[in-house]
Amino acid sequence: MILLLSYDVRRRGGIERLSLQVQACLQQRNIAVRLLCPQRIGPWGVGRQLGRLWFLLRLAWWLPRAELVLSMHALLLRPIHWLRPLRRRGQALRCWLHGIEVWGAALHGVQGDLLGCQGLIASSHFTREQLLEQPGAWPPVAVVHPMADLIDGSAAPSPLPAELRLLTIARLDAAERYKGHRLVLAALRQLLERDALPAGLQWRVVGDGNDRSALEGACAELGLSPWVQFLGALPDAALREELRHCSLLLMPSAYAIQPNGRACGEGFGIVYLEAAQAGRASIACREGGQADLIEHGLNGWLIHPSANELAELLLELAGNPEQLARAGAIARERAQTRFSGAMFQKQLLRSL
């Protein structure tokens, strides 16, 4: 039996979705899986603490019964460390590495727990390389690219819109400004000042968070409101429609180590894969896990976090729909062959 530890899968965030995909993949191969998640029991802080206690009690029961433990986040290794006397002899422990939780200063808080694993799984070669550059007797690190199941890959892609329609899907969180919204605003402002902003261009922004009002204010202040629509958070059906009817996905999420040692960037970037499944290319930044999926000039574009570079690229693409269509077709073909559900299952089983 494999014991799978994840955050509360009822939230259906990126890690939670991936955890359910791992569970389904293993069950399809008739492998017994027990999924444990810390879940709030009741309101306020008391409910959170009760949920953690109940999680520990269930973990204490199931830990001795598992042949292998797979933690879907480095921070979930600590309870296993507390309960290590309960682990059975020969039990394997593995942990999934996503990105920022093991980049920069964040690594110091989980390094000891990671070194106690028999194997690690990284969502991208970029994350694997970032870890192995740090000193330590690291266990083997396999790469398993996440899969995406939002888009039905068997459906034919929709035709490109007549005008350039840019789509960004990301949380509007003041703590995650590396997603690139302000970089896009700066690039569009440059084009507006040069009187080069295409009249029919649209930038559709999907997502919500505590930075939304500031972004909307900046958009109005720069005179860009006629070209930008803030759509808020959307359900999956509406997300599929946005992806199918955009010209391309635009999320110039930049990797960096900040002065305080914290890192930012994409460990892989599921949304780039979702766009590719819909037959759409992406614009992303050069460094980060997205480079495993996007090859510059072929199925998308990788830029430096430069407003000028982005502005020039948007001008080029606005006048070259054939290039957009060609890149989108290649992106879809690669998504179906190199990042399919079958490939995910193959990589996962090999890593375990």
N, C-alpha and C positions, 0 to 999 in steps of 0.2 A: 504494500500500500504506500502511495505517495501522499505525504502531508503537504498541502499547499497553503501558504500563509499570505494574506493580502489585506489591504485596507478594505473598508466596508464597501462591498461590491454594489450595494444599493445606490451608491452615488454615481456610478457609471462614468467616472473620469477616465483618463487615458490608462492609468495603471490598473484600474478596476476592470475596464473592458479587456485589457490584455490578460488579466488573471482569469477571467471567464473563458477567454479563447484558449488559454493553456489547459484549463480544466476540460473543456469540450474536446480538445485535440487528444488528450490522454484517454478520455472515456471512449472515444471512437475506436481506439486501439484496445479496448477492453482492459484498460489499466485502472485499478481501483484508486480513487482519489478522494481525499477528505479535505474540504476547503474550510479554513478557519479564518474569521475576520473579527477584529475588535469592533463592536457596535455599541453605540450609546444605548443605555437602558434608562429611559426617563429623561426629564429636562435638566438643563443647567449643568454645572460642574459635577454634581453628585451623579447624574446619569452617565456622564463620561467615565467617572471613576468606577462605577458599578460595571459598566461595559468592559473596562480593562480587566477588572478582577475576574469576571466571567470568562473572558478570553484566556486568561492565565490558567484557570481551572480546567477548561477544555483542552488547552495545550498540554497540561500535565497529564491528562488522561490519554490523549492520542499520541504524544511524542514517543513513548516506549513501544508503540505498536507499528510505527512507520519504518519502512526500509530506507526511505529517502525523504528528506525534507527540502522543499523548494520555497524559499522566501522571496516574495515579489518586490521587496524593498529592503535596503540595507538596514533601515531603522527597526525592522521587525526581527532582526537577528538577536537583539539584546535579550528579549524574553527567553530565547533558546539558551543563551549563555547562562541566565539565572537558573534554568532547569536542567543544566547539563548532566547532573547525576542520574537523571531519569532516561537519558538517551540509551538506546540499545547498542550493544557491541557491533561495530561494523557499519553503523548507520551513516549514510552519506548526507552531507549538508551542502546545498548550493544556494546561490543568491543571484537575483537578476539586477543588473546595473542599468539604469536608464540614462543618466547624464549628470545633471548638476549636483546630485546627492553624493557624487564621488569625485567631482572636479574641485580644484582649488582648495580653500580652507575646509570645506565640508568633509573632505576625506579624513581629516584627523579624527573626527568624532566616531567614525565607523571602521577605521583601518584595522583595529585589533579584532573586531568581529569578522571582518572579511578574511583576514589571514587564518581564521579558524575554520574556514570552509574548505571542502575538498574540491570545489570547482565553482567558477563564476560564469555568468552569462551576460553579455553586453548586447545592447540593442543596436549598436553600430560599431564599425571598426574605429571610428573616431574616439568613442568612449573607451574602447579597449586600449587604444594607444595612449590616451591620457592617463589611464591607470598604470600601465606598465612602465611609463616614464618615471613614476615615483618609486623611491627605494622601498624594497620589501621583498620577502620570499613569497611572491604571489602564487596562488594556485593556478591551474590552467584556466584560461579565459576564452570561452567559446563565443562566437557571434551568432545571435539569432535575431534576424530582422523581424520586427512586429508585422502583423498582418492587419488589414483593414477590411471590415465587412459592412461598411455603410452603403457602398455603391454595388449594384448588381453588374458584375463585369461582363455578363452575357448580353446586356442591352447595348444596342448601337449608340454611339455618342451622338449628341445633338449637334446640329450645325453651329458654327461660330456666329455670334451676333454681328450685325453689320458694323457697329461701332465698338471701340475698345472698351470692354467691361472688365474692370479689375475686381478681384474678390479677395478679401482678407478674412480669415477665420481664426480668431485668437481671443483670449481673455483680455479685457481692458483693465488691467490691474496696474496700479502705480508701482508695484514691486516688480513688474515684468515688462518694463518699457523697452527691453531689448527686442521685443517682438517686431518692432520697426514701424509702428504707426506714424511716429513723428518724422522718421526718415522719408516716408511716403509723402507726408504733408510738405516737407521741405522741397522734395523733387517736383511736386505739382506746382508749388509756389514759384519755383524757378521757371517752369514752362509758362505759367501765367504772366510773369514779368517780361518774358521774351515774346509774349503774344503768340506762343507756340502750343498752347494747351488745346488739344482737339475739342471742338464744341460738343461733340457727341460722347466724349469720354465719361465714364462713370466709375467711381470707386465705391464699391459696396462693402461695408464693414460689418461683419457678423461677430457678435460677442458683447458681453456686458461686464461691468465691474466698477470699482471705485474711481477709475481714471476716465470714465466715459464723458462726464460733464466737462472735464478739462480739455479733452480732445475735441469735443464739439465746439467749445469756446475758441480753441486755437484755430479750428477750421473756419469759423465765422470771421475771426480777426484777420486771417490771411486772405479772405475773400474767396474761399474755395467751396462754400456751401452749395452752389449750383451743381457742382460735380461730385459731391460726396453724400452718400446716404448711410446713416447709422441704423442698422436693423435690429440691434439688440440680440439677445440669445434666441436661437431658433430650434424647434424640434427637428428630429432626424429627417422627416419627410421634406420639410422646407430647406434643410441643408442640402439634401440631394438635388433639389431643384436649382438652388443657387450654383452648385458645382457644375451641373449639366448645362447651364445657360450663361456661364461667364466666358470670357476670352482666355483668361489665365488666372492662376492663383498667385497672389503677391503677398509674400510674408518674408521680408528681409530680416530675419531673426539673426542677430549677430552674437558670435561667441566672444567672450572676453573674461578676463580676471579683473575684478574691480579692486580699487585701492584697499578695501577692507578684507580682501582675500576671497570674497564670494565670487562664484562663477555664474555666468549666464549663457544661454544658448540652447540649441535643440539637440537632445540626445539622439533623436531620429526624425521626428516630425511626421506623425501619422497623417496630418492633413495634406501633406505633399503627395502621399501615396493615394489618398482618397481622390484628389484632383486628377492624378494620373489614371486611375480606374475610370474616371468620367471622360477621359480623352483630352485632358487639359494639361498643358505644361505649367511650370512654376518658375517664379523668380525668388531666389533665396540668397543668403550670404555664403561666402566661400567656405568658412570654417564651421564645422558642426556635423552632426550625424546625417544631415540631409545630403551630404556629399556622397553617401553610399548609394543614394537613389538617383540624384540629379547629376548628369554629366553636362558641363557647360556647353551651350550651343547645339546640343543634340536633342535632349528631351526637356530642356529648361535652361535657365541662366543663373550662374553663381557670380555675385558681384561683391565688391568691397562695400562696407557700410557707408557709402558716399552718395549724397543727394545728387550731385552732378552726374555721377555714373548711372544712377537709376534714371534720371531725367533723360539722358541721351538714349538709354535702352528703350524707354517707353516711346520716345519719338520714333525710333527705328521700327519697333513692333507695330505701332499704330499705322504705319504706311506699308506694312508687309504681312497681310493676313495669311498668305501662303506659308510663310515661315512659322507662324503660330500654329496653323493646322498641321504642318509636318511634324513639329516638335510635340504637339499633343498626341498624334498618332503613335509616335515612337514611345512617348511616356506610357501610353496605354499598353502597348505591346510588352514593354519591360515590366510593368506592374503585373501583367498576367503570367509572365514566365519566370521572373526572378523574385517576385514578392507575393506569390500566390499563397492561398491557404495550404496547398499541397507542399510547397517549398517550406513554409513555416513549420508544418508538422515534421518534415524531414529533418530540418535543422534542430528543432526542439528535441526530438527523440535521440538524435546523435549526441546532443549536448548532455543528455541525462544518462 
